[in-house]
């Protein structure tokens, strides 16, 4: 078992989940409550990683942060290191790749909050921020938790984006999925199987927890 790859993957997934929690909550709130007629275009952009091949997303991220791009040149000027094939570049790509897995559960949970409660809060003089923190957030905790867990799990299992943007640098960008690929390439099926079983068990536990949480959410809404 390559524990260095495991630790790197856990670090990457934790940071992605934290960033998506900060970025995804306001975006999901806007999606859930905005009445803009072209809102579906934003929703399509957010959901794009669900259908876009990882190599395509990885390629365009690589172009955007490469040494020939303005962002890549600026980053290299200030840090002395390339943005592409670095942990920071991999983090940006992973956030974009896992964006819908956080935002969509958040938005669904927000949209299921009783609008009468929001109207009553407004009538009582609460600001939108107070309504969000005192009503929407507490009633949406299950959906928020599901989004955080799904984004974490999705980051753990990503492969194509990692290979395109991060490459395969030990201790920097070699995640657990890349390690499995390397083991298979080296015909070390025993080690590959050990790591794959770890991912299999982790994925099953995560999905079981999400489904259990969603089941309790529906029971709460149905009053059972």
N, C-alpha and C positions, 0 to 999 in steps of 0.2 A: 504493500500500500504506500503510495506516494503522499505522505502527510503534508509535504510542502504544497503540493497541488490542492489538497483538501483545504488547507488553511487559506491559501490564496483565493480559492473559490468562495469560501465562507466570507472572507473580507469583501470581495467584489459584490456578492449577493446582498450582504448587509448594507453596504453603501448605496447600492442601487435602490433597495427598498426604502431606505431613509430619504433619498433624494426624491423618489416618486411619491412618497407620502407628503413631502413639502410642496412639490410642484403639482401633484395630481389632485389634491383636495380642492384648491381654487379652480382648477380647470374642470373638474367634475361638477363642482357647484354651478359653474357657468353653463355647462352642458345641460344640467338637470333643470335649470330655472330660466335660462335665456329664452326670449321669444323672437330672436333674430331669425328672419325667414331663411337665411343662408347657413343656418347653424349646421345643417347636415354636412356641409363641406368640411367643417372643423372635425366633426365626428368621423368622417371618412379618413381624414389625415391621421387622426389618433388611432383608428383601427387598422391602418395600412400595414403595419408589421404583422398582423394576423395572417395576411394572404401573400405578402411580399416575400419572395425567397430570401433567406438570410444572407446569401452571397450578394444579392443585389443591394440590399441595405448596407451591408458591410463595404461593398465597393464604393458607394456614394459617400459614406462616412470617411472612407480612406482618402477619397479625392478631396473632400472638404477639409481634412486636417493634415493632408500630406505636405511635404516640404515645399511644393510649388504653389500651395494655396496661401492666401493672405493670413488665414488663421494659423496655419502651420509655420509660416515664416515668422509671424509675431511671437508664437510660443517658443520657437527655437532661439529667437533673438534674446528673449528674457530669461530663459532657463538653460540654454545651451544644449538642450536635448530635443530630439524629434518627438512630435506629438503622436505621430503614427507609431505603431509597434511599441507602445508604452502602456503602463497600467492606467494612466489618466485618459488616454485615447480609448482604451478598452472600456473604461467606465462610462464615457460619453455614449459610445455605441450601445452598450448594454442598457442604459437608461432609455434610449430611443426604442430599442428592440422590445423591452418589457413594458413600455408605456401603456398599451391597451389593457394589459393584465392587471394594472392598478386602477386606471381611470374608469374603465367600464364598470367594475364592481362598485366603486365609489359612487358613480353617477346613478346607477340603479338603486342603490340604497337611499341616496338623497331623494330621488324621485318618488319613492314609496312613502315618504313622510307625509302624514295627513296635512293637506293644505289648510284645513280649518285651524290647526294649531299655529301655523305660520301667520294666518290672518289675525288670530286672537293675540298673538305676540305683538304684531304691528299695532293693533288697536290699543294695546296697553302701553305703548310708547317705547317698546324695545327697538334698538337699532338693528340693522341687518347682521352686524357682528355679534351682538348679544343673542339674537335669534339663532344664529348658526352655532354658537358655542353652547347654548343652554337647551336647545331643542333638537336641531338637526343632527349635530354630532352624537349626542347620547343615543338617539333613536337609530343611528346608522352605524353603530360600532361593529356590528357583525359584518356588514358589507365592507367596512374599512379594514377590518382584520383579514377578511378573505382576500382583498386586493393586495395587502402587504405580503401575505403568505404566498399568493400566486406569483407575484413579481419576484419574490425571493427564489421560489422553486424554479421558475422559468429561467432565471439567470444562472442557477446552478447547472441546468441541463443544456444551456446554449452551446453550439459548436461552430456553425458556419460563420457567424459574426465574429466570434473570438479568433478564428483562424484567419479571416480576412483583415481585421483591424489590428489584432494583437500579435498574430503570428504564434510562435511556439518557443518562448524564451523562458527557461526555468527560473522560478522565483519571481517572475515579472508578469508574464501573460499565460503561462502554461496552467490552464485550469484542469479540473478533474476530467472533463469530457475529452480534452485534448490528450490527457495522460492515457485514457483508455485507448484512444486511437493509436498512440505511440506503442502501447503494449501489444496491440494486435499486429501492427506493422512489424514488430520484432518477434512475432510468433510466441509471445509470452502470454498464452491464453489463461494460465492460472491467475496471474496478477490482474489481467484484464477482467476476469470473471469476479474476482474479489471486489474490485472497485465498482463494477457494473451492478453487483448485488447490493452494494451500499446505496447507490443511486436509486435502484429499484425499490428498496425498502423505504428510503426517504420520500420518494414520489408517492408511494402508496399511503404512507402516513399523512402526508400533506393533503392529498386529495380526500382522504377519509375525514380529516379535520374540517376541510372546507365544506364538504357535503353535509357533515353533521351540523355545522354552524348554520348553513342555509336552511336545513330542515327545521332547526329551532326558530330561525327567523320567520319562516312561513307559519309555523305554529303560533308564534306570537301575533302575527297579523290576523290569523284566522280565529284567535281567541281560544285556542284549544290547549 
